[in-house]
Amino acid sequence: NQTDKSDQHTTEKEQSDEANQQTPDGEKVDENTEDVSMPEQTLTKKASDGAVITITVPEGALPEGAKLSAKPVESVSVEKAVEKAVDSEGKELQEYKAYDITIQDKDGIEIQPEKEIQVDIAGVNVAGEEVDIFHIADGSAKAEKVSNKVSGDVATFSAESFSIYVVAGTNHGTGNG
């Protein structure tokens, strides 16, 4: 009879071990989850003002089925943030176009990339001697310059997080600042 108890105990322990499988780093394994594919991909979205936003995604940055969203933004706070940033460089803001760029997974949940992504905004014509691209992080009142790489009407920059990006046309200041 004693042998039966130890056999039964071993069986319960084995079942318990199987139910609590863990990865080497201690996370529980959920056998219903399959590995999420994160292929190299290109996503394009046309904004309502006609600008075309294209993101070039390296492998491992976004899950398969991700969707791009881009909405034009007109906001006093965005304008003030960009004016302050260009003013600090001794320039004057002539015109700007701002876009709230977001990425959602296949279930519509907003996500951020795992790696840096190249972003092109085409069809943005802003007046000014120079064109700079600024990022305004969610909840921030500060515009951070991310690029001045513009070819024709295509502004190009790299992004690690997505929120509001601004293409700003500037002129050199009059020296009165």
N, C-alpha and C positions, 0 to 999 in steps of 0.2 A: 504493500500500500504506500509506503514511503516513496518508492520509486515513482509511482503514479503522480504524487504531489510534485516532485521535482520536475518531471516531464511536463506537467501542466504549467508549472511556474515558468519554465523555459519558453514554452509556447506563448504564454502571455507576454513575456519580455520581448520575444521576437516580434510579436504583433505590435507592441508598443514602439519598438525601434523602427519598424516599417512605417508606422503612422507619423513618426517624428523625424523623418529623413531631413538632413540639413546639408547645406552646401559647406564647403571648407571654411567659409568665413562666418558660419553660424546662422545664415538665413534659412528659414524653413523653405522647403521645396514644395511648390504647388504644381502638381503634375498636370493640371488643366491648362497651365500657361505655356504657350509655345514661345520660342525665341522670336522677338520682334525683329523683322527684317528692316535694316536701315541702309537701303541702297543709295548709290549716287543718283541724283535726280535733278530735274530742272522744273521749277514751278513758275507759272506766269499768271498775272491777274491784270485786267484792264480796269483802271479806276474810272469813276463816273465822269471825270474831267478829260478823259482820253489818254492820260499817261499810262504807260505799260510798265509794270513792275515785274522784273524777272529775277528769281533767285537761283543761283547755281549751287547745289548742295553736294558736298563731298560725301562719300560713303561713311556711315557711322554718325551723321549729324542729325538726321530726322527720320522718323519711322515711315515706312511705306504707307501710302494713303494720306499723307499730310496735305493740308489745303492752305493756300495763301489767300490772305484778305488784305485789301488796301483801300483805305477811304481817305479822300481829301479832307484836310482839317483847316478850318479858318477859326482862329482864336486869338484874342487880344494877348493872352498870356504867352502863346507861342511866338507871336510877333515881337513882344517885349523881350523875351529871352534871346531871340535871334538878333534883335537890334543891339542889345547889350553886348553880345558876343562879337559882332562885327565892329562895333564901336571900340571895343578893347584892342582891336587890330588897327585902329585909325581909319576905318572904312565907314561908308554909309550904306545902309540897306536900301536897295532900289525896289526890289520885288522878290517875293518868295512863293514857293508852293510847298505845302506840308502834307505829309501822308502818314496816317496811322497804319503801320504795316504789322500784321499779326499772322501767326501760323497756328493752325488747329490740327489736332490729330484726327484720325478717321471718325472718332466719336464726337468731334466738334469742341473738344476741350483745348483751350489755348496752351501752347507749349513753347519752349525756347529750344534752340538748337544745342546739340552736344559739342559742336565744333563751329568755328568761324565759317560764315557763308558769304559768298559774293553776291552783291545786290546791284542791279542796274535799274535805273528809272529813266525810261525813254519817253520822248515827246513832251519834255518839260522845257518850255522856253521862258526864261526869265530875263528881264532887262538888267543890264549892268556890265561893267568892264570885266569883272571876274565872277566866277560862280564857285561857291563853296557848299559843302554838304554838312549839315549839323544833325546831331542826335539829341533828342530830349527824352530822357528816361521817364518812365511812368512816375507820376507824382513829383517830378522835379521842375523847378522854375529856371534851370540852367541849361543853355544850349552848348553842347560840346562839339567842336569841329572834328569831323571824322575823315574828310577828304576834300580835295579840290580837283579831283580827276574827272574832267568832263570832256567828252569828244562829241562835237556837234550838239545834238540835243539829248545825249545820253550821259547821265551822271552815274558814276560807278564808285562803290565803296564796299568795305568788308564790315560784317556785323556779327556780333556774338549774342546780342539780345535784340528783341524787336519791340518797338513802340513807335514814337513819332520821329520821322526823319524829315528834314527840311532842305530843299534845294533853294539857295539864296543867291540872288544877283546883287553884287555890291559894286560901288564905285569908291575910288580912293577919296579919303576925306579932304575937306577944304583946308584943314590945318587949324580950324577954329576950336576943335575939341580939346 
